[in-house]
Every structure is written in structure tokens, then in C-alpha cells.
Amino acid sequence: MGIAGGNAAQAQVQLSEPVAEAEPAIDPVAVSSDDDVIADRLRGIFREIDGLENVAVAVDAGVVGLSGPISDTASADRAKAIAQRVSGVVTVETQFERDLSVGNNVEPVVDKFGVTLQNFLSALPLIAVAFIVAIIIGLMGHFIASRMGFWKRVTPNIFLAELIAGSVRVIFIAVGIFVGLDILNATALLGAVLGGAGVIGLAVGFALRDTVDNYMSSVMLSIRQPFRANDHVLIGEREGRVVRLTSRATILMTLDGNHLRIPNATVFKAEILNYTRNPQRRFSFELGVDADDDPAAAIETGLRAINGQDFVLDDPEATAEIKEVGDSNIVIVFHGWIDQRKSDFNKARGAAIRVTKNALEQSGFALPEPIYRLRFDGNPSQLAANVSRASSAGPTSERPAKLPAKMAFDVSPEDHVEKLVDSERSDDGSSDLLDDQQPVE
């Protein structure tokens, strides 16, 4: 019982396993009449196929032997595949010889070229229609895109207007190409081209990412308008007056009169300090008085001298504070405000330093000089004699006379660079994305 049960279980397992599909069985009895039928059938098929009409067929016991001259490997594979499909064929053996005759090898190529040329000539009218339709659509897009007056009314930004117009032109050209290919029933070609263009565009995008970044920065700068033409700005560490904003760079004229091109990607990411936006500007400078002097009195004296100058504004008023107390002096920082439309910043600051220094000295405040400790190695008596002779000779130079605290200074604005910018903007016809009609951020 146990053995029988085990055999039954084993049989059940064997029945449950998948059975591989068996190849067609070979008939154990070979009939010569069947071989003749197979041979005649293959000869008839080969006579109807170009390039296979000279194939010799021999069949014995279902084994097909193919031989004879043949033009190429593809024809040989085709003849073998046809023979394998005939019923009753057990296997196929090939013994072809490569046909190297000029006629059999050149004639098919010439015939194929002739057929292709004939088909192309037949399709010329349709190709002409598709080409004309694509050109008409493209010209429509060019006409619409060239209406810059309309696009400038749609968007007040000239750069965006040019960008939209260019996009419209590209869209119409793409639609024209698609319609033309659709007329030729070749939209599959368009799909292949777009697929290749997508891969190429991805590679080009990685290669030109800096250019794309600069272009998008130009778009944002043209929208934001962070400065106007001839504004005095500090972009990062670059200072100058703005000449123009182009689609690629911001043109500055430095205070030395030189042209400076800064890529818009750098400008967009940099910190921009615009000195022209607010006409009032504060200047600052430091002066030190002796540690024994009263700093409050020094501050009062200095502010009186600064406020006495016509170029210093009363509102906001000048201020001062003690910055630090050193070993031999007290450092005081003075601040004053000017109107940049009437006074040059550097000239006003220099004049304020001068009058404040003179006022402190005239009031008895000492402006300490650096103290150095010297060490002399040598004969003490000789050193003492040298010091005695230097003392008896007296000072070699006299101290310049002190100037009055209030003087008339020329602090008029320096406008040479500003005039250069205006002259260049009037003479040069280059495009400028700066628009005075838009607000400045």
C-alpha cells in the first residue's frame, strides 16, 4: 500500500509538470515520390523570385540540398527559409557559390535606383504642394512676429516683446514643417527627428547651461529694471555708471572712463548698490585726539566745523561718536550728509576732513603721531654728542601755517563720466533694454 501510494504521488507530480512542445516527428518511411514533389515545388517557387531562379534543388529522404550561383547572402538565407517552410522537409543543406558576374550584381542596383527615381518624380507634385504649404505657414508666422508695434503694446518690455515675437515665428515654422510632412504622409519621420532633436537638445542644454542662465538673467533684469541709464552703481566689486543693458551683458563706464562688460548672470546674482537712487548720501571719516584731551569737547569742536560748511546738510544733521580708546589716542568717527546733485562725494568728504582737522588743532587738541621706541647699540658718549648736535641745529622745516576753520571749497559734482555716457548713448544706436517708463526696483 505504501509503495503503491508513493507511485501514485510520483505519477501525479510528473503529470503536473509542464510538458515541452515536441518538434514534428520525422516520418520513418521515406517515399521517393514525396521527394520529387518537394523538389518540383521548390523549383517552381525559385523560378518566380528574382535572384533565386538559378538555384539547384535536390531532395533525398526529406533532406533538401540547395546549390548553385547566388548574388548575396541575403538571397541565400531567403532560399533556405523558403525551403524549410515546405511540408515534408526534414532539413536543408546549402552549398551556394557567390556569383561575381557584373550583370547579376549591378543590374539589381540599377533597377532599384530607377524605381526609386521614378517614384520620386511621381511624387514631385505632392512634394511641391507640401513645400508651398509649409512656406506659406512660415511666412504667416514671420508676418505676425514682425508686427513689433503690436507686441510692444501686448508687453511694455521690449526684450519680452522680442522674445514672444521670436517664439511665434518658431512655432509657425514648426507647424508648417509638420503640416508639410503630414501631406507627404511622413509624420513618422518627424517623430524620429523630434526624438533625435530631444536627445541633442538635452546634450546642448548641458553644454550651454551658462549661456541659458545668462539669457534668463537678461529676461529677469529687463523685467525688474534694477537701475536706469547713467546711474552710479556698485555691482559686486565693480563701480561705474550704467551705459546700457543688452541681451547678454550690462555695460558700465568706470570712474576712470573705461568700458566694463559684466555678464547679466553675474549682475542678476550680485549685490547692486545704486548711489543715484537717493540724492542724500552720508560721508564718514576718523580722526584721533590725544588720550589726555576731552573727547566730548573734541566732538563738539569737530561738529561745529563740519556744520559750518555750506555743502553739509542741516537735515539730517552731522553726528560723531567715539570709536575706540587706544594707548595714546582716542579715535572719533565723524559723519555728515550731502546732496549728491549739488556736491561731489569725494570732494565734500576731503573738505570736511580738512576743516575738522584744522578746527581741532586751532582749539588746542593734539592729533597724536605714532610713537616708536628706538634701541641704539654703540658708544653712549658718541650717541649723546650726536643728539646734542641735532638739538642745537633746530628743526629742519617749519610747520605749515594753520588755515581758518571755514573756507570756500569747490565741491561741485564731477560730471565728466556722466557726460561721456550721455554722449555714447546718443551716438550709438545699440539696443537698450532699460526703459524709463517702467518702475525701478
C-alpha positions in Angstrom: 0.0 0.0 0.0 2.8 2.4 0.8 4.6 1.7 -2.4 1.5 2.0 -4.5 0.7 5.3 -2.8 4.2 6.6 -3.5 4.0 5.6 -7.1 0.7 7.3 -7.5 2.0 10.5 -5.9 5.1 10.4 -8.2 2.8 9.9 -11.2 0.7 12.9 -10.1 3.8 15.1 -9.8 5.0 14.0 -13.2 1.7 14.8 -14.8 1.6 18.3 -13.1 5.0 19.3 -14.6 4.8 21.3 -17.9 5.5 19.2 -21.0 7.7 20.8 -23.6 6.2 21.1 -27.0 7.8 18.3 -29.1 9.2 19.0 -32.6 7.3 17.5 -35.5 8.1 13.8 -35.8 10.1 12.5 -38.8 8.2 10.0 -40.9 10.1 6.7 -40.5 9.3 5.7 -44.1 10.8 7.9 -46.8 8.8 7.9 -50.1 10.7 8.9 -53.2 7.5 10.4 -54.7 7.4 12.9 -51.9 10.9 14.0 -52.6 10.1 14.6 -56.2 7.0 16.6 -55.2 9.1 18.8 -52.8 11.8 19.3 -55.4 9.3 20.4 -58.1 7.6 22.7 -55.6 10.8 24.5 -54.6 12.0 24.8 -58.3 8.7 26.4 -59.2 8.9 28.9 -56.3 12.5 29.8 -57.0 11.8 30.4 -60.7 9.4 33.2 -59.7 11.8 35.0 -57.4 14.5 37.3 -58.8 17.9 36.2 -57.9 16.8 32.6 -57.0 15.9 31.3 -60.5 19.3 29.6 -60.9 19.2 27.7 -57.5 19.5 23.9 -58.0 17.3 21.7 -55.8 18.0 18.1 -54.8 15.8 16.2 -52.3 16.6 12.8 -50.8 14.7 11.4 -47.8 13.3 14.8 -47.0 16.7 16.4 -46.9 16.8 19.4 -49.3 20.1 20.3 -50.8 20.4 23.8 -52.4 23.3 24.8 -54.6 24.2 27.0 -57.5 25.3 30.6 -58.0 23.7 33.3 -55.9 24.2 37.0 -55.7 24.4 37.7 -52.0 24.0 36.2 -48.5 20.5 37.7 -48.1 19.3 35.7 -51.1 20.9 32.5 -49.8 19.1 33.0 -46.4 15.8 33.7 -48.2 16.1 30.4 -50.3 16.9 28.4 -47.2 13.9 29.9 -45.2 11.5 29.1 -48.1 12.7 25.5 -48.3 12.2 25.0 -44.6 8.6 26.1 -44.9 7.7 23.3 -47.4 5.8 20.4 -45.8 7.8 17.2 -45.7 11.2 18.8 -45.5 13.4 17.4 -42.7 16.4 19.7 -43.0 18.0 22.0 -45.5 21.7 21.9 -46.6 23.1 24.8 -48.7 26.2 24.8 -50.9 25.8 28.1 -52.7 28.5 29.8 -54.8 29.0 33.5 -54.8 28.0 34.9 -58.2 30.6 37.6 -59.1 29.3 38.5 -62.5 28.9 42.2 -63.2 25.5 41.9 -64.8 23.9 39.9 -61.9 25.3 42.3 -59.3 25.0 45.7 -60.9 21.7 45.3 -62.7 19.6 44.9 -59.5 21.1 48.0 -58.0 20.4 50.0 -61.3 16.9 48.7 -61.4 16.3 49.6 -57.7 17.7 53.1 -58.3 15.5 53.5 -61.4 12.4 52.5 -59.4 13.3 55.0 -56.6 13.9 57.8 -59.1 10.6 57.1 -60.8 8.8 57.1 -57.5 10.4 60.4 -56.6 9.5 62.0 -59.9 5.9 60.8 -59.5 5.8 62.4 -56.0 7.3 65.7 -57.1 3.9 67.4 -57.4 2.9 66.3 -54.0 6.3 67.4 -52.6 5.9 70.8 -54.2 2.4 71.2 -52.6 3.7 70.2 -49.2 6.7 72.6 -49.6 4.4 75.5 -50.6 2.1 74.9 -47.8 5.0 74.9 -45.3 6.4 78.1 -46.8 3.0 79.9 -46.6 2.6 78.9 -42.9 6.1 80.0 -42.1 5.6 83.4 -43.9 2.4 83.9 -41.9 4.3 83.4 -38.7 7.1 85.8 -39.9 4.5 88.4 -40.8 2.8 88.2 -37.4 6.1 88.1 -35.5 7.3 91.2 -37.4 4.5 93.3 -36.0 6.6 94.7 -33.2 4.3 97.6 -32.6 1.6 95.1 -31.6 3.9 93.0 -29.4 5.2 96.1 -27.6 1.6 97.0 -26.8 1.0 93.5 -25.5 4.0 93.7 -23.2 5.7 97.0 -22.2 9.1 95.3 -22.0 10.9 95.4 -25.3 13.0 92.3 -24.5 9.9 90.2 -23.8 8.3 91.6 -26.9 11.2 90.4 -29.0 11.2 87.0 -27.2 7.5 86.5 -27.8 7.8 87.5 -31.4 10.7 85.1 -31.9 8.7 82.3 -30.2 5.7 82.9 -32.5 8.0 82.7 -35.5 9.5 79.4 -34.4 6.0 77.9 -33.6 4.7 78.8 -37.1 7.8 77.3 -38.7 7.3 74.1 -36.7 3.6 73.9 -37.6 4.5 74.4 -41.3 7.0 71.6 -41.3 4.5 69.3 -39.5 1.7 70.0 -42.0 4.1 69.5 -45.0 5.2 66.1 -43.6 1.6 65.2 -42.9 0.7 65.9 -46.6 3.6 63.6 -47.6 2.4 61.0 -45.0 5.8 61.2 -43.4 4.9 62.2 -39.9 6.8 59.1 -38.6 9.9 60.8 -39.9 9.0 63.9 -37.9 8.7 61.8 -34.8 12.2 60.3 -35.4 13.6 63.8 -36.0 12.0 65.2 -32.8 13.3 62.3 -30.8 16.8 62.9 -32.1 16.4 66.6 -31.5 15.3 66.0 -28.0 18.5 64.0 -27.2 20.6 66.5 -29.0 18.8 69.4 -27.2 19.5 67.8 -23.8 23.2 67.5 -24.6 23.4 71.0 -25.9 21.5 72.3 -22.9 24.1 70.8 -20.5 26.9 72.2 -22.7 25.3 75.7 -22.9 23.8 75.9 -19.4 25.9 79.1 -18.7 24.5 80.7 -21.8 21.0 79.8 -21.0 21.5 81.1 -17.4 22.8 84.4 -18.8 19.8 84.6 -21.2 17.2 84.0 -18.5 19.0 86.5 -16.3 18.7 89.1 -19.1 15.0 88.4 -19.2 14.6 89.0 -15.4 16.8 92.1 -15.4 14.7 93.6 -18.3 11.6 93.0 -16.2 12.9 94.1 -12.8 14.9 97.2 -14.1 17.3 97.5 -11.1 18.8 100.7 -12.4 18.5 103.4 -15.0 20.9 104.6 -17.7 23.7 106.8 -16.2 23.0 105.6 -12.6 26.1 105.4 -10.4 26.1 101.8 -9.2 28.3 99.3 -7.5 27.8 95.7 -8.8 29.7 93.3 -6.6 33.2 94.9 -6.6 32.7 96.8 -9.9 31.8 100.5 -9.8 30.7 102.8 -12.6 27.9 104.5 -14.4 25.4 102.4 -16.4 25.7 102.8 -20.2 23.1 100.2 -21.2 21.6 96.8 -20.6 21.8 94.4 -23.5 20.5 90.9 -24.0 23.9 89.5 -22.9 25.7 92.0 -20.6 25.4 95.1 -18.6 27.7 97.9 -19.9 29.3 100.1 -17.3 31.7 103.1 -17.7 34.1 103.1 -14.8 35.0 106.2 -13.0 38.3 106.1 -14.9 36.4 106.3 -18.2 36.8 102.7 -19.3 34.1 100.4 -20.6 33.2 97.4 -18.5 31.0 94.5 -19.7 29.5 92.4 -16.9 27.5 89.2 -17.9 23.9 89.6 -16.9 24.0 86.3 -15.0 26.7 87.9 -12.7 24.7 91.1 -12.4 21.5 89.2 -11.6 23.1 87.3 -8.8 25.3 90.1 -7.4 24.5 92.7 -4.8 23.7 96.0 -6.5 24.4 99.3 -4.7 22.7 102.3 -6.5 24.2 105.6 -5.4 21.9 107.6 -7.6 18.6 106.4 -6.3 18.8 108.6 -3.1 20.4 112.0 -3.7 21.3 112.3 0.0 24.5 110.4 0.9 26.5 110.2 4.2 30.3 110.5 4.3 32.4 109.3 7.3 36.0 109.7 8.4 38.1 109.1 11.5 40.3 111.5 13.5 42.3 110.8 16.7 43.0 113.1 19.5 45.4 112.8 22.4 44.3 110.5 25.2 44.6 113.4 27.7 42.1 115.5 25.8 38.4 115.7 26.4 36.7 113.6 23.7 33.3 115.4 24.2 34.9 118.8 23.6 36.7 117.4 20.5 33.4 116.1 19.1 31.7 119.5 19.7 34.6 121.3 18.0 34.6 119.0 15.1 30.8 119.1 14.5 30.9 122.9 14.7 33.4 122.9 11.9 31.5 120.4 9.8 28.2 122.1 10.2 29.8 125.4 9.2 30.3 124.2 5.7 27.7 125.1 3.1 27.7 121.7 1.4 26.8 119.8 4.6 23.1 119.4 5.0 21.3 120.5 8.2 18.8 117.7 7.9 19.9 115.1 8.7 22.5 116.8 10.9 26.1 115.7 11.3 26.9 113.3 14.1 30.0 111.8 15.7 30.9 109.1 18.2 33.9 107.6 19.9 35.1 104.5 18.1 37.8 103.3 20.4 40.3 104.4 23.0 43.9 103.4 22.2 47.1 103.5 24.1 48.0 107.1 23.0 44.8 108.4 21.3 41.1 108.5 21.2 39.6 107.7 17.8 36.5 109.7 16.9 34.3 109.0 13.8 32.5 112.0 12.2 29.5 111.7 9.9 27.9 114.3 7.6 25.3 114.3 4.9 25.5 116.0 1.4 23.2 116.3 -1.6 24.9 114.4 -4.5 23.1 116.6 -7.0 25.0 119.6 -5.8 28.2 118.2 -4.2 30.7 115.6 -5.2 31.0 112.9 -2.6 34.8 112.6 -2.6 35.4 116.3 -2.7 33.0 117.0 0.1 34.5 114.3 2.3 38.0 115.6 1.7 37.0 119.1 2.5 35.2 118.0 5.7 38.3 116.2 6.9 40.5 119.3 6.3 38.3 121.8 8.1 37.7 119.4 11.1 41.4 118.7 11.5 42.2 122.4 11.4 39.5 123.2 13.9 40.8 120.6 16.4 44.4 121.8 16.1 43.4 125.5 16.5 41.4 124.6 19.6 44.4 123.1 21.2 43.7 119.4 20.6 46.7 117.3 19.8 46.5 114.8 16.9 49.0 112.2 18.2 51.6 110.8 15.9 52.8 107.2 16.0 55.3 106.6 18.9 58.3 104.4 18.2 60.9 103.1 20.8 64.4 103.0 19.4 67.3 101.0 20.6 70.9 102.1 19.9 73.9 99.8 20.3 77.3 101.6 20.5 79.3 104.2 22.4 77.0 106.1 24.8 79.2 109.2 24.7 79.2 109.3 20.9 75.4 108.9 20.8 75.0 111.8 23.4 77.2 114.0 21.2 75.1 113.3 18.1 71.9 114.0 20.0 73.3 117.3 21.3 74.3 118.5 17.8 70.9 117.6 16.4 69.2 119.5 19.2 71.3 122.6 18.6 70.7 122.5 14.9 67.0 123.0 15.5 64.1 121.9 13.2 64.9 121.5 9.6 61.4 122.5 8.4 58.7 124.7 9.7 55.2 123.6 10.2 52.7 125.0 7.7 50.5 127.8 8.9 47.1 126.7 10.1 44.2 127.5 7.9 40.9 129.0 9.1 38.2 126.6 10.0 35.8 127.9 7.4 36.9 128.1 3.8 35.3 128.1 0.4 35.8 124.7 -1.2 35.0 123.6 -4.7 32.8 120.5 -4.1 30.8 120.7 -7.4 29.8 117.3 -8.8 32.2 115.6 -11.1 30.2 115.1 -14.3 32.8 114.1 -16.9 31.9 110.4 -16.8 28.2 111.3 -16.9 28.7 113.4 -20.0 30.7 110.5 -21.6 27.8 108.1 -21.0 25.2 110.6 -22.4 27.4 111.2 -25.5 27.8 107.5 -26.1 24.1 106.7 -25.7 23.2 109.5 -28.2 25.8 108.4 -30.8 25.4 104.6 -30.5 22.3 103.0 -32.0 22.7 99.8 -30.0 19.5 98.4 -28.4 18.9 99.1 -24.7 16.6 97.1 -22.5 16.4 99.8 -19.9 13.0 101.6 -20.1 12.4 104.9 -18.3 8.6 104.2 -18.3 9.0 101.1 -16.0 9.5 101.3 -12.2 12.9 100.7 -10.8 13.1 98.0 -8.1 
